[in-house]
Amino acid sequence: MGNFKMRKSSKKQRVQTGRHGDRPLRHNRRKPSRIPVAGIIRNIGSGVLKVSLFLFVLTTISLTFVMFYNYLLTSPYMKLAHVEIRGVDKGIRNELLQMCNLTSEQGLLSLKLEALKRRMETHPWVRTATVERRFPDTLIVEVQKEEPVMLVLLDQFFYMNRQGRLFKPVSWNEEMDFPILTGLSGTDPAQNEKLDQTAHVLNVLKAQEDRWSLQNLSEIHLNKNGGISLYFNHIRAAIRISRHNPARNMEELKQVAKHLNKSGKINLVTQIDLNHVDGAIVTFGNSKIEI
């Protein structure tokens, strides 16, 4: 028999190695992460505690402030003891006190200054008012009183101020020694515009220093054609001027009056019309002369 050579089959063990070839490669298994529930609860609890503490402190401060403010409102040391109203006479002062119901029972802090100001400015003689507190117990009121410069005849007499605004009907016992504005209708849609023009004329006359000044003016009449007639105490003539440029007309009037004085005819004049480019038209009775 032939010799049979028996070959041993050797099984080679395959060993997986790492990069270095001498250590077996192990598969790492990650452990599942656990949510730190207890830590989150602790953080939430801490945050809620902080917020609660903050709200408690804020509420305590607010309540303290409210209690202190209420104490000041009712404190006898903050009662209204003095009211100083400046710029008006005693009569108007008493009327303002009654209008606003200002008494010593009120607390200085409880007064609403803006409402007091608006209320006082409804008084016909009060143009503007400023109101301020002066601690601990005084109220200061500064009043700018209306200043009448003219009486305006409508259905009755009204006071007009320097701004050309009617602010009060004239009572029988009030002063009436002012120039009078006539020729204005109470239903005229251009009433405010005409009052503004009249106020402008008054300002021009106020700047005059001679007998054509505001002190010698007795009447302003608004003509239907839009012109203005002036009447002065020392001359019977009507002085017709333009509503557009009264200052220039007044300078022209002085020249015309100077000429009439020299000729001795000033007292015979019934009208001086200055609404002409080339000069003035002077009327003597039924005759007219251009100067």
Secondary structure, DSSP 8 states (H G I E B T S, - for coil): ----------------B-TTSSSB------------HHHHHHHHHHHHHHHHHHHHHHHHHHHHHHHHHHHHHH-GGGB--EEEEESS-HHHHHHHHHHHT--TTSBTTT--HHHHHHHHTTSTTEEEEEEEEETTTEEEEEEEE--EEEEEESSSEEEEETTS-EEEE--TTS---S-EEES--TT-TTHHHHHHHHHHHHHHHHT--STTSGGGEEEEEE-TTS-EEEEETTEEEEEEE-SS-HHHHHHHHHHHHHHHHHHT-GGG-SEEE---SS--EEEETTEEEE-
